Each structure stands twice: as structure tokens, then as C-alpha cells.
């Protein structure tokens, strides 16, 4: 993963965390205020109902017209948008005062329930909150209550709902503004924070590239010297000396390949795409044919059935050298891990707006738990390591890098003992069967 991608992911994670914190804080604040306002509303209703309890006798005996001598009901109701209802012990309505009455009828369950002076029955509906209380006469005998009737106090919840809606809107606007400021500041701060890291990373990549280049020179000299000695075996004192030189030569070639792979990865890490000068229109079918032809003899020597299906003229834009290296790596692995008598197929298809190249073998396969690791650098299956099969563990990492630079996609399916199938998708420039 390159530094820009790492920075983007870090900013995204930071924004998600901050959004979660803001969301939880705003939700907690809203719940707290909503609960507080509703508790305040309930307290006002209970206070009104209890204050009106003595008026039940007046309503029963003299009617509602005599309530004005007790307190100014009309002023109270108009200011608070409240109302009162008086009920008989059987639930029949005696009188009403106010403008905001719930549509819900009197709760018949109160007639059969065992109530006390401190019990309250709340109801909600049509933007109105109400509480019903039972009114009892003074105790004549100890532990005995005589029910006189019920009073229901109601109040409109529109003011509470409006206040909560405004609070909700304010929290949304505040949260959006905060997230915008956080996103802008996080981009700036991450850029500043990554400056030394980016410098160190560039220096490290430059060191790897320089080291690969510098080490390549002495290895080339060693390889050249061993080749000369092997060309004149009469200068060697024994076959043992010749064998040692062959080992040196093979090891040198392997190190040269490893350094070449490291140099390629170090250079391609600097950019995620190819430059304009590196790209050209390529007949992918011709490139694949030229790559496959020399492998026919190798397949025959190993008694491997090498099947080709590449007769589909498709054009992609990219770097021919890199694409050649990509499919050479995939075919090399297919032949390397396929036993004698096995089969390797190499085919080209058209898939929507992409050229689909499939490399399939009947080799040893890859365990499902290892599939997510095969494109990692220097990763090799333990079975391959134990068999001491030649390789550096960079081939598939290079293959994936090349595919990414060509804005393509590579997938793999595999099953142990059955085989492996690689699919490479490369964007098409044009599709024509008359090229």
C-alpha cells in the first residue's frame, strides 16, 4: 500500500470515528433533553390535577360555573394550553374546562384497579399528554379510602415537540458543520504528519533501488567469470571444482533474478499507473501467442498437456514488456507446480469491456486459508519450501503490481490436489474481429 492510499484510509478511519463520537454525543444529548422536557410536562400535569382535586366537590354540588371563585381557570388554560376533566366514580363525565382534550375515552381499567392517592395514569395521543388521578375522601376509619371520582389533566405537546424538533435540527446542522471542519483539518494535519514518514519512505525506496543496482554489478562479474571457467573445463583440476562452479553460477543467476525483481518492485512503487510514454496499443492475442510458443517444447518434455485458445484479436493499452513478464510468471508457476501427465491451459476471452486471460493448471493447488497471502512479497507455501522448489516468492507480487499499473484485476481460485486458476482482466481499447 502506498503512502497516499494509507493517508486516505487513515483520514477515512478518523472521520468514521469522529462521526461515531458526534453521533453518540448528539443522540445522548437529545435523549437527555427529551426526557427532561417530558418529565417537566408530567410534573406540570400532576401538579394541575392535584391542585384541582378539591374542585371535584364544587363541580358535583354547584357546577363548573362556580369554579372562578377558586382560581382563574381560563387564564391558566390559555397560557399553558391545558385542560381539566371531572369524572364520577363510574367514569361518567361531569364537566370540562379548556380547549385541548384527548380523544381517548376515560380509561375503564381505573374503575376496577386498586388505586391509591399517589397513583397516576398517563395517556398519549394526537399531540396531547394527559394524566388521570383518583380523588378520595378523607379517611373516616384508618386504612380505608372512599373514592369520590376522577380528574384528568391534559396539555398540548406541540410546544415540546417543536422544541425537540428545533434541537434535532440544531444538532444535525452542528454535527454537519463539525464534520466538515474536522474533515478539512484532518486532511491538513495528516498531510503535515505524513511529511517525515513520506520522506523516510522515499529514502528507503531509493536505498533499495540503489542497493539492487549496485549489487547487480559484482554479481554480473561473478556470473561472467564462472561462465568463462565453465567454458574451459580443462583449466579445472577436477569434476568437483566444476560442480562447485556450476553451483556458484546457478546461485548467482538466482540472486540476479531476485535483485531484478526487487528493483522492479522498488521502481513501480513510486507510481500506481503507467506514464503516457510507457503505454501503447498492444494486440494481446499476438503477445500471448509469442509467449506460449516457446513453452510448447518444455510442455512436451515434461509430458504436460499444454492447451491454447488465444485466437481472439483484442487490443489493450499498456507496456508490452511488463505484460510479457506478467503472463510469463503465471505460466512459469503453472508448469513448475504441475506434475507429469498434468494439464495447463492458456486462453483469451472477452468479458464486457475487458480482455480476460485465464491460466489454469492441474497442479498441487493452494489451500483456501493461504489464498489471501499468495500476492504478498516473499510468501511461499510451506509445501513448496520443504520441496526446495526454486523461487523467490516475488513472482505473484510482481504480477499483481503489473495488473494494478494497467488498471486491471487479477483473481485466483484454487483447491489442493485439484489445481489453480488465475484470471487477469485488462481494459480493452477496442474490440474487433477483423484486425
PEPE-V414174 format. One record per backbone hydrogen bond with DSSP energy under -1.0 kcal/mol. CO is the residue of the C=O (numbers start at 1). NH is the residue of the N-H. Records with the same first field share a line. If there is no record, write none. Layout:
CO=NH + NH
This chain:
2=6
3=7
4=8
5=9
6=10
7=11
8=12
9=13
10=14
11=15
12=16
13=17
14=18
15=19
16=20
17=21
18=22
19=23
20=24
21=25
22=26
23=27
24=28
25=29
26=30
27=31
28=32
29=33
30=34
31=35
32=36
33=37
34=38
35=39
36=40
37=41
38=42
39=43
40=44
41=45
42=46
43=47
44=48
45=49
46=50
47=51
48=52
52=55
53=56
55=59
56=60
57=61
58=62 + 63
63=66
64=67
67=70 + 71
71=73
72=76
73=77
74=78
75=79
76=80
77=81
81=156
83=154
84=97
85=152
86=94 + 95
87=150
88=91
92=88
95=86
97=84
107=110
108=111
109=113
116=119
121=132
123=130
127=157
128=125
129=155
130=123
131=153
132=121
133=151
135=148 + 149
141=144
146=137
149=135
150=87
151=133
152=85
153=131
154=83
155=129
157=161
158=162
159=163
160=164
161=165
162=166
163=167
164=168
165=169
166=170
167=171
168=172
169=173
170=174
171=175
172=176
173=177
174=178
175=179
176=180
177=181
178=182
179=183
180=184
181=185
182=186
183=187
184=188
185=189
186=190
187=191
188=192
189=193
190=194
194=198
195=199
196=200
197=201
198=202
199=203
200=204
201=205
202=206
203=207
204=208
205=209
206=210
207=211
208=212
209=213
210=214
211=215
212=216
215=219
216=220
217=221
218=222
219=223
220=224
221=225
222=226
223=227
224=228
225=229
226=230
227=231
232=235
233=236
238=242
239=243
240=244
241=245
242=246
243=247
244=248
245=249
246=250
247=251
248=252
249=253
250=254
251=255
252=256
253=257
254=258
255=259
256=260
257=261
258=262
259=263
260=264
261=265
262=266
263=267
264=268
265=269
267=270
276=279
280=318
282=284 + 316
283=287
284=288
285=289
286=290
287=291
288=292
289=293
292=295
293=296
295=299
296=300
297=301
298=302
299=304
300=303
303=341
305=344
307=346
309=348
310=312
314=284
315=429
316=282
318=280
319=323
320=324
321=325
322=326
323=327
324=328
325=329
326=330
327=331
328=332
329=333
330=334
331=335
332=336
333=337
337=364
339=342
342=305
343=362
344=307
345=360
346=309
347=358
349=356
351=354
353=428
354=351
355=426
356=349
357=424
358=347
359=422
360=345
364=417
367=370
370=373
373=376
376=379
381=385
382=386
383=387
384=389
385=388
393=378
394=398
395=399
396=400
397=401
398=402
399=403
400=404
401=405
402=406
403=408
404=407
405=274
409=425
411=423
413=421
415=418 + 419
419=415
420=361
421=413
422=359
423=411
424=357
425=409
426=355
430=315
